[in-house]
């Protein structure tokens, strides 16, 4: 521009000196101005094209440039946008940092930012900020609408899942109820409510064992004397807690002491079963049931465990030797037959099942008209009593499965136990403080014992003179005198118990609490 100005000045001077060259000077000046305007227009067009290509999320010229989708971006900003959204900010297509191409450019001096010293510049900045805010608000609204739509879909799916679960649960309950009413074989007459699934009856070998056991025990029962060293009522009255084993199986409901009075089975709500040594006061073995334990019994050296999954498992030497799944619902109670190798289980599917542990097989399953929650064999082995949720004590003949008697209680039968004298049956209703004594000979309730506290478990001793009860408020011992036919209470203790059992020769009482702890009561040493 300085050169053009110098040329112009020289031309003007020449024109004044020579008027003939004035016209030539004007033409040259017009050409120079046109060239200058053309150069400026070219520079402006180049800047416009560059601004159309370069995109920047900030408001400054990119320093570290990169190319993506034929557009130039500030690398720092485009990487942050991809990390948050994973898309191209212009067209919304999928984009990753691997798709970016670095652009090598010469370093240039950044222009100084404009100073906000005028109203137009302030208005321009405010307009840009408002546009950015409006765009952000629009994006947030889009995201909110999409989130609401996804939430609606999730809620509909959850509602559908809940409905499907409810329908399947209903169908399962209906199937269980239908299964409990299935009758196989001809209908029985005479109002018999029991139905035997195996119409062929018990195997001959099992029938022979039951008959021989009944004959042998019934002959000696009336003449059997009280064993030497058996606890007296005076000794019972002095029983106090002497040992307390640490709680190890929370939610325990099952307790069984073996015939020697040495080992106790304790089953917990988590399926763990402990074998306690009562003499060593420690756990000597553990077993694992398939679900929360509902009952447990010793069958010689075999441990039989019932669980809420409906399975009945047999363990020998710490290993599972059999697993029966005949029940369609939880198995609620177990009982050991006098032969020592037959076991019965009852369940909410309204049936009781007999198992032969000698062959590890199911030998029969009998269905009734109500869910069953307690069971016990007659000491001679020819009868089995099952306590129903309908408040009925259902007594069956073991060999045929036919109903022998039916006794009504005030509520669901929580527990029942035959006396070793062969004539008495003790039973208690759920939540009751009253103990009912039934005479099998007359089928009458001959005695009602009020204990004053809730009873959850009853257990006769081997001699048939002591009846042990346990509940959340404590335990008692009720004594029946055969000579005077009177009842007395030699022991009342505040030790809480969900299950109780007699130790060897009734010299100890074993009580299980809900925390899985065991308390041992014995006579106080003088």
C-alpha positions as CSV (number, residue, x, y, z in Angstrom):
1,X,0.0,0.0,0.0
2,X,2.9,2.4,0.7
3,X,4.3,1.6,-2.7
4,X,1.0,2.3,-4.4
5,X,0.8,5.6,-2.5
6,X,4.3,6.6,-3.6
7,X,3.6,5.8,-7.3
8,X,0.4,7.8,-7.0
9,X,2.2,10.8,-5.6
10,X,4.8,10.7,-8.4
11,X,2.1,10.4,-11.0
12,X,0.2,13.4,-9.6
13,X,3.4,15.5,-9.6
14,X,4.0,14.5,-13.2
15,X,0.4,15.4,-14.1
16,X,0.8,18.9,-12.6
17,X,4.0,19.4,-14.5
18,X,2.5,18.0,-17.7
19,X,-1.3,18.4,-18.1
20,X,-1.3,15.9,-21.0
21,X,-0.5,13.1,-18.6
22,X,-3.4,13.8,-16.2
23,X,-5.6,11.3,-18.0
24,X,-3.0,8.6,-17.8
25,X,-2.6,9.3,-14.0
26,X,-6.3,8.8,-13.4
27,X,-6.3,5.5,-15.2
28,X,-3.4,4.1,-13.3
29,X,-4.9,5.2,-10.0
30,X,-8.2,3.4,-10.8
31,X,-6.3,0.2,-11.7
32,X,-4.3,0.3,-8.4
33,X,-7.5,0.7,-6.3
34,X,-9.2,-2.1,-8.1
35,X,-6.2,-4.4,-7.5
36,X,-6.2,-3.5,-3.8
37,X,-10.0,-4.2,-3.5
38,X,-9.6,-7.6,-5.3
39,X,-6.8,-8.6,-2.9
40,X,-8.9,-7.7,0.2
41,X,-11.9,-9.6,-1.2
42,X,-9.8,-12.7,-1.8
43,X,-8.5,-12.6,1.8
44,X,-12.0,-12.3,3.2
45,X,-13.3,-15.2,1.1
46,X,-10.5,-17.4,2.3
47,X,-11.3,-16.6,5.9
48,X,-15.0,-17.4,5.4
49,X,-14.2,-20.8,3.9
50,X,-11.8,-21.5,6.7
51,X,-14.5,-20.6,9.3
52,X,-17.0,-22.9,7.6
53,X,-14.7,-25.9,8.0
54,X,-13.2,-25.2,11.5
55,X,-15.6,-26.1,14.3
56,X,-14.8,-25.3,17.9
57,X,-16.9,-25.9,21.1
58,X,-15.0,-23.0,22.8
59,X,-14.8,-19.5,21.6
60,X,-11.2,-19.5,20.6
61,X,-9.1,-20.7,17.7
62,X,-8.2,-24.5,18.1
63,X,-4.7,-25.1,19.3
64,X,-4.4,-28.9,19.0
65,X,-6.5,-29.7,15.9
66,X,-7.8,-33.0,14.7
67,X,-10.0,-34.1,11.8
68,X,-13.2,-36.2,12.1
69,X,-16.0,-36.6,9.6
70,X,-14.3,-34.0,7.3
71,X,-14.5,-31.4,10.1
72,X,-11.8,-29.9,12.3
73,X,-12.2,-29.9,16.1
74,X,-10.3,-28.9,19.2
75,X,-8.9,-32.3,20.3
76,X,-9.4,-31.7,24.0
77,X,-13.0,-30.7,23.6
78,X,-14.0,-33.4,21.0
79,X,-12.4,-36.1,23.2
80,X,-14.4,-34.9,26.2
81,X,-17.6,-34.9,24.1
82,X,-17.0,-38.4,22.8
83,X,-16.3,-39.7,26.3
84,X,-19.6,-38.4,27.5
85,X,-21.8,-39.1,24.4
86,X,-19.9,-41.4,22.0
87,X,-21.4,-39.5,19.0
88,X,-20.4,-36.9,16.4
89,X,-21.6,-33.5,17.9
90,X,-22.7,-32.3,14.4
91,X,-24.6,-35.2,12.8
92,X,-25.1,-37.5,15.8
93,X,-23.4,-40.5,14.2
94,X,-21.3,-43.0,16.3
95,X,-17.8,-41.7,16.9
96,X,-14.8,-42.8,18.9
97,X,-11.4,-41.4,19.6
98,X,-9.9,-43.9,17.2
99,X,-11.6,-42.2,14.4
100,X,-9.8,-38.9,15.0
101,X,-7.0,-37.8,12.7
102,X,-4.4,-35.4,14.0
103,X,-3.8,-32.3,11.9
104,X,-0.3,-30.9,11.7
105,X,-0.3,-27.1,11.5
106,X,2.1,-24.3,12.0
107,X,1.9,-22.6,15.3
108,X,0.4,-19.1,15.1
109,X,0.0,-16.4,17.6
110,X,-3.5,-16.3,18.9
111,X,-5.3,-13.1,18.5
112,X,-6.0,-11.2,21.6
113,X,-9.6,-11.6,22.9
114,X,-11.9,-8.7,22.3
115,X,-12.3,-6.4,25.2
116,X,-15.9,-5.9,26.3
117,X,-15.7,-2.1,26.3
118,X,-18.6,-1.4,24.1
119,X,-22.3,-2.0,24.2
120,X,-22.4,-3.8,20.8
121,X,-19.7,-6.3,22.0
122,X,-21.5,-6.9,25.2
123,X,-24.8,-7.5,23.4
124,X,-22.9,-9.9,21.0
125,X,-21.5,-11.9,24.0
126,X,-24.9,-12.0,25.7
127,X,-26.5,-13.3,22.5
128,X,-23.9,-16.0,22.2
129,X,-24.4,-17.1,25.8
130,X,-28.2,-17.1,25.4
131,X,-27.9,-19.3,22.3
132,X,-25.6,-21.7,24.2
133,X,-28.1,-21.8,27.1
134,X,-31.0,-22.4,24.8
135,X,-29.2,-25.2,23.1
136,X,-28.3,-26.8,26.4
137,X,-31.9,-26.6,27.7
138,X,-33.1,-28.2,24.5
139,X,-30.6,-31.0,24.9
140,X,-31.6,-31.6,28.5
141,X,-35.3,-31.7,27.5
142,X,-34.5,-34.3,24.9
143,X,-32.6,-36.4,27.4
144,X,-35.4,-36.1,30.0
145,X,-38.0,-37.2,27.5
146,X,-35.8,-40.2,26.5
147,X,-35.3,-41.1,30.2
148,X,-39.0,-40.9,30.9
149,X,-39.7,-43.2,28.0
150,X,-37.1,-45.8,29.2
151,X,-38.5,-45.6,32.7
152,X,-42.1,-46.2,31.4
153,X,-40.8,-49.3,29.6
154,X,-39.0,-50.6,32.7
155,X,-42.2,-50.1,34.8
156,X,-44.3,-51.9,32.3
157,X,-41.8,-54.8,32.3
158,X,-41.7,-54.9,36.1
159,X,-45.5,-55.0,36.3
160,X,-45.7,-57.8,33.7
161,X,-43.1,-59.8,35.7
162,X,-45.0,-59.4,38.9
163,X,-48.2,-60.5,37.2
164,X,-46.4,-63.6,35.8
165,X,-45.0,-64.5,39.2
166,X,-48.4,-64.2,40.8
167,X,-50.0,-66.4,38.1
168,X,-47.3,-69.0,38.4
169,X,-47.5,-69.0,42.2
170,X,-51.3,-69.5,42.0
171,X,-50.9,-72.3,39.5
172,X,-48.3,-73.9,41.7
173,X,-50.6,-73.8,44.8
174,X,-53.5,-75.2,42.7
175,X,-51.3,-78.0,41.4
176,X,-50.2,-78.9,45.0
177,X,-53.8,-78.9,46.2
178,X,-54.8,-81.1,43.2
179,X,-51.9,-83.4,44.0
180,X,-53.0,-83.8,47.6
181,X,-56.4,-84.9,46.4
182,X,-55.3,-87.5,43.9
183,X,-56.7,-91.0,44.5
184,X,-55.0,-94.1,43.2
185,X,-57.0,-97.3,43.3
186,X,-60.5,-97.9,44.4
187,X,-62.2,-95.5,46.8
188,X,-62.4,-96.8,50.3
189,X,-65.8,-97.2,52.1
190,X,-67.0,-96.6,55.6
191,X,-65.9,-92.9,55.7
192,X,-62.2,-93.7,55.4
193,X,-60.5,-90.4,54.5
194,X,-57.1,-91.9,53.9
195,X,-55.9,-92.9,50.4
196,X,-53.0,-95.2,49.8
197,X,-51.0,-94.5,46.7
198,X,-49.3,-98.0,46.5
199,X,-52.3,-100.3,46.1
200,X,-50.1,-103.3,46.6
201,X,-49.5,-102.5,50.2
202,X,-46.3,-102.8,52.1
203,X,-43.6,-105.3,51.1
204,X,-43.8,-108.7,52.8
205,X,-40.4,-108.2,54.4
206,X,-41.5,-104.9,56.0
207,X,-44.8,-106.4,57.2
208,X,-43.0,-109.2,58.8
209,X,-40.7,-106.8,60.7
210,X,-43.6,-104.7,61.9
211,X,-45.6,-107.8,63.1
212,X,-42.7,-109.4,64.9
213,X,-41.8,-106.1,66.6
214,X,-45.4,-105.5,67.7
215,X,-45.7,-109.0,69.2
216,X,-42.4,-108.8,71.0
217,X,-43.0,-105.4,72.6
218,X,-46.7,-105.8,73.5
219,X,-45.9,-109.0,75.4
220,X,-43.3,-107.4,77.7
221,X,-44.8,-103.9,78.0
222,X,-47.1,-104.5,80.9
223,X,-44.5,-106.5,82.9
224,X,-41.7,-104.0,82.2
225,X,-40.2,-102.6,85.4
226,X,-38.7,-99.2,85.8
227,X,-35.0,-99.6,84.9
228,X,-32.4,-99.3,87.7
229,X,-31.0,-95.9,88.1
230,X,-33.9,-94.1,86.6
231,X,-34.5,-90.6,87.9
232,X,-37.0,-90.1,90.7
233,X,-39.5,-87.3,91.2
234,X,-37.5,-86.0,94.1
235,X,-34.4,-85.8,91.9
236,X,-36.4,-84.2,89.1
237,X,-37.5,-81.4,91.4
238,X,-33.9,-80.3,91.9
239,X,-33.0,-80.1,88.1
240,X,-31.3,-76.8,87.2
241,X,-29.4,-75.7,84.2
242,X,-25.8,-77.1,84.6
243,X,-24.4,-76.5,81.1
244,X,-25.3,-74.1,78.3
245,X,-23.7,-74.7,74.9
246,X,-23.1,-71.6,72.7
247,X,-25.8,-70.8,70.1
248,X,-24.6,-72.1,66.7
249,X,-27.7,-72.7,64.6
250,X,-30.1,-69.7,64.6
251,X,-33.7,-70.4,63.9
252,X,-33.4,-74.0,65.1
253,X,-36.6,-76.0,65.5
254,X,-35.3,-79.6,65.5
255,X,-33.7,-81.5,68.3
256,X,-33.1,-85.3,68.7
257,X,-31.1,-87.2,71.2
258,X,-29.9,-90.7,70.3
259,X,-30.7,-93.8,72.3
260,X,-27.5,-93.6,74.4
261,X,-28.1,-90.0,75.4
262,X,-24.7,-89.1,74.1
263,X,-25.3,-87.2,70.8
264,X,-27.9,-84.5,69.9
265,X,-29.0,-83.4,66.5
266,X,-29.7,-79.7,66.1
267,X,-31.0,-78.3,62.8
268,X,-31.0,-74.6,61.9
269,X,-32.9,-72.3,59.5
270,X,-30.0,-72.1,57.1
271,X,-30.0,-75.9,56.5
272,X,-26.9,-76.5,58.7
273,X,-27.2,-79.4,61.2
274,X,-24.9,-79.9,64.1
275,X,-24.1,-83.0,66.0
276,X,-23.4,-82.2,69.6
277,X,-21.6,-84.4,72.1
278,X,-23.5,-83.9,75.4
279,X,-20.7,-85.4,77.4
280,X,-17.9,-83.3,75.7
281,X,-20.1,-80.2,75.5
282,X,-19.0,-79.4,71.9
283,X,-19.9,-79.9,68.2
284,X,-18.4,-83.1,66.9
285,X,-19.8,-83.1,63.4
286,X,-21.9,-81.0,60.9
287,X,-24.3,-81.9,58.1
288,X,-25.9,-79.8,55.4
289,X,-29.6,-80.2,54.6
290,X,-31.2,-79.0,51.3
291,X,-33.1,-76.2,53.1
292,X,-34.3,-74.9,56.5
293,X,-34.5,-77.9,58.8
294,X,-38.0,-78.7,60.1
295,X,-37.3,-81.9,62.1
296,X,-34.5,-84.5,62.7
297,X,-34.4,-88.0,64.2
298,X,-31.7,-90.5,65.0
299,X,-32.3,-94.0,63.4
300,X,-29.5,-95.9,65.1
301,X,-26.3,-94.3,63.9
302,X,-28.1,-92.7,60.9
303,X,-29.3,-89.1,61.0
304,X,-32.6,-88.4,59.2
305,X,-33.3,-84.7,58.3
306,X,-36.5,-83.2,57.0
307,X,-36.5,-79.7,55.4
308,X,-38.9,-77.1,54.1
309,X,-37.9,-78.0,50.6
310,X,-39.9,-81.3,51.0
311,X,-36.8,-83.5,51.0
312,X,-36.0,-86.1,53.6
313,X,-32.2,-86.9,53.7
314,X,-30.4,-89.7,55.4
315,X,-26.8,-89.3,56.6
316,X,-24.5,-92.0,57.7
317,X,-20.9,-91.4,58.9
318,X,-21.2,-87.8,57.9
319,X,-22.2,-88.6,54.3
320,X,-25.5,-88.5,52.6
321,X,-26.7,-92.0,51.8
322,X,-30.3,-91.2,50.6
323,X,-32.4,-88.3,49.6
324,X,-36.2,-88.7,49.2
325,X,-38.4,-86.1,47.6
326,X,-41.9,-87.6,47.8
327,X,-43.6,-84.5,49.3
328,X,-45.0,-81.8,47.1
329,X,-44.4,-79.2,49.7
330,X,-42.4,-78.8,52.9
331,X,-41.9,-81.9,55.1
332,X,-42.9,-80.8,58.5
333,X,-42.1,-83.7,61.0
334,X,-40.4,-87.1,61.3
335,X,-41.0,-90.2,63.5
336,X,-38.9,-93.3,64.0
337,X,-40.6,-96.7,64.1
338,X,-39.9,-99.2,66.9
339,X,-38.1,-101.5,64.4
340,X,-35.4,-98.8,64.2
341,X,-35.1,-98.8,60.4
342,X,-38.5,-97.4,59.4
343,X,-39.1,-93.7,59.3
344,X,-42.3,-91.7,58.6
345,X,-42.5,-88.1,57.4
346,X,-45.6,-85.8,57.1
347,X,-46.0,-82.6,55.0
348,X,-48.2,-79.8,54.0
349,X,-49.2,-81.8,50.9
350,X,-51.6,-83.7,53.3
351,X,-49.7,-87.0,53.2
352,X,-47.4,-89.1,55.3
353,X,-44.7,-91.3,53.7
354,X,-43.0,-94.4,55.1
355,X,-39.3,-95.1,54.3
356,X,-37.3,-98.3,54.7
357,X,-33.8,-97.3,55.7
358,X,-32.6,-100.9,55.2
359,X,-33.1,-100.5,51.5
360,X,-33.2,-96.7,51.2
361,X,-36.6,-96.8,49.5
362,X,-40.1,-95.3,49.8
363,X,-42.5,-98.0,50.7
364,X,-45.8,-96.1,50.8
365,X,-47.5,-92.7,50.8
366,X,-50.9,-92.1,52.3
367,X,-52.9,-88.9,51.6
368,X,-55.4,-87.4,54.0
369,X,-57.8,-84.4,53.9
370,X,-55.6,-81.8,55.6
371,X,-52.1,-80.6,55.8
372,X,-50.1,-82.5,58.5
373,X,-47.6,-80.9,60.9
374,X,-46.7,-83.5,63.5
375,X,-46.3,-87.3,63.6
376,X,-45.5,-90.1,66.1
377,X,-45.5,-94.0,66.1
378,X,-47.2,-96.0,68.8
379,X,-44.5,-97.7,70.9
380,X,-45.6,-101.1,69.6
381,X,-45.3,-99.9,66.0
382,X,-48.8,-100.9,64.7
383,X,-50.3,-97.4,64.8
384,X,-49.2,-94.0,63.5
385,X,-50.7,-90.7,64.7
386,X,-50.5,-87.5,62.5
387,X,-51.5,-84.0,63.7
388,X,-53.5,-82.0,61.1
389,X,-53.7,-78.3,60.5
390,X,-57.5,-78.8,60.7
391,X,-57.2,-79.6,64.4
392,X,-57.7,-83.4,64.0
393,X,-55.4,-86.1,65.3
394,X,-55.5,-88.8,62.6
395,X,-54.5,-92.3,63.7
396,X,-53.8,-95.0,61.0
397,X,-52.9,-98.6,61.0
398,X,-49.3,-98.8,59.7
399,X,-49.7,-102.1,57.8
400,X,-52.8,-101.2,55.8
401,X,-52.9,-97.4,55.9
402,X,-56.5,-97.4,57.0
403,X,-57.9,-94.9,59.5
404,X,-58.2,-96.3,63.0
405,X,-59.4,-93.2,65.0
406,X,-59.8,-89.5,64.8
407,X,-59.6,-87.1,67.8
408,X,-60.6,-83.4,67.7
409,X,-58.4,-80.7,69.2
410,X,-59.0,-76.9,69.7
411,X,-56.6,-75.9,66.9
412,X,-53.9,-77.1,64.6
413,X,-52.0,-80.0,66.3
414,X,-48.6,-78.6,67.2
415,X,-47.1,-81.8,68.7
416,X,-48.2,-85.3,69.8
417,X,-46.5,-88.2,71.6
418,X,-47.5,-91.7,72.5
419,X,-46.8,-92.9,76.0
420,X,-44.6,-96.0,76.5
421,X,-47.5,-97.5,78.5
422,X,-49.2,-98.0,75.1
423,X,-52.5,-96.5,76.2
424,X,-52.0,-92.7,76.5
425,X,-51.5,-90.1,73.8
426,X,-50.4,-86.6,74.7
427,X,-51.1,-83.7,72.3
428,X,-51.1,-79.9,72.3
429,X,-52.8,-77.4,69.9
430,X,-50.8,-74.6,68.4
431,X,-50.4,-71.6,70.7
432,X,-52.2,-73.5,73.6
433,X,-51.3,-73.7,77.2
434,X,-53.4,-76.8,77.7
435,X,-52.1,-80.3,77.4
436,X,-54.6,-83.0,76.4
437,X,-54.2,-86.7,77.4
438,X,-56.2,-89.2,75.3
439,X,-56.9,-92.8,76.2
440,X,-56.6,-95.1,73.2
441,X,-58.7,-97.8,74.7
442,X,-61.8,-95.6,75.1
443,X,-60.9,-92.9,72.5
444,X,-61.7,-90.2,75.2
445,X,-59.8,-87.2,76.4
446,X,-59.3,-88.3,80.0
447,X,-57.2,-85.4,81.3
448,X,-56.5,-81.8,80.5
449,X,-53.4,-80.3,82.1
450,X,-53.2,-76.5,82.4
451,X,-49.5,-75.4,82.5
452,X,-50.1,-71.7,82.5
453,X,-47.6,-71.1,79.6
454,X,-47.5,-71.8,75.9
455,X,-46.5,-75.4,75.0
456,X,-44.6,-76.1,71.7
457,X,-43.3,-79.6,72.4
458,X,-44.2,-82.7,74.5
459,X,-42.2,-85.8,75.2
460,X,-42.8,-88.9,77.3
461,X,-40.0,-90.7,79.0
462,X,-39.2,-94.4,78.6
463,X,-41.1,-95.4,81.7
464,X,-44.3,-93.6,80.8
465,X,-44.6,-91.7,84.1
466,X,-42.9,-88.4,83.2
467,X,-44.3,-86.0,80.5
468,X,-41.9,-83.3,79.5
469,X,-43.2,-80.0,78.0
470,X,-41.4,-77.1,76.5
471,X,-42.3,-73.6,75.3
472,X,-41.0,-70.0,75.0
473,X,-41.8,-69.3,78.7
474,X,-40.1,-72.4,80.1
475,X,-40.5,-76.2,80.6
476,X,-42.3,-78.5,83.0
477,X,-42.4,-82.1,83.9
478,X,-45.9,-83.6,84.6
479,X,-45.9,-87.0,86.5
480,X,-48.5,-89.7,86.2
481,X,-48.8,-92.1,89.1
482,X,-50.1,-95.5,87.9
483,X,-50.9,-96.5,91.5
484,X,-53.0,-93.5,92.5
485,X,-53.9,-92.4,88.9
486,X,-53.1,-88.9,89.9
487,X,-51.0,-86.2,88.2
488,X,-48.4,-83.9,89.8
489,X,-45.8,-81.4,88.6
490,X,-42.3,-82.2,90.1
491,X,-40.5,-79.6,88.0
492,X,-41.1,-76.2,86.5
493,X,-38.2,-74.2,85.0
494,X,-37.9,-70.8,83.3
495,X,-35.5,-72.2,80.7
496,X,-37.2,-71.4,77.3
497,X,-37.3,-74.2,74.8
498,X,-38.7,-74.8,71.3
499,X,-37.8,-78.5,71.6
500,X,-37.0,-80.8,74.5
501,X,-35.7,-84.3,75.0
502,X,-34.8,-86.7,77.8
503,X,-31.2,-87.7,78.4
504,X,-30.0,-91.2,79.4
505,X,-32.1,-92.6,82.3
506,X,-33.9,-89.3,82.6
507,X,-30.9,-88.1,84.5
508,X,-30.7,-85.0,82.3
509,X,-33.1,-82.8,80.3
510,X,-31.9,-81.3,77.0
511,X,-33.6,-78.1,75.9
512,X,-33.2,-76.2,72.6
513,X,-33.8,-72.5,72.2
514,X,-34.5,-70.5,69.1
515,X,-30.9,-69.2,68.8
516,X,-29.7,-72.8,68.5
517,X,-28.3,-73.0,71.9
518,X,-28.6,-76.1,74.1
519,X,-29.3,-76.0,77.8
520,X,-28.7,-79.2,79.9
521,X,-30.7,-79.5,83.1
522,X,-29.6,-82.0,85.8
523,X,-29.8,-82.6,89.5
524,X,-27.8,-80.1,91.6
525,X,-24.7,-81.6,93.2
526,X,-24.8,-81.4,97.0
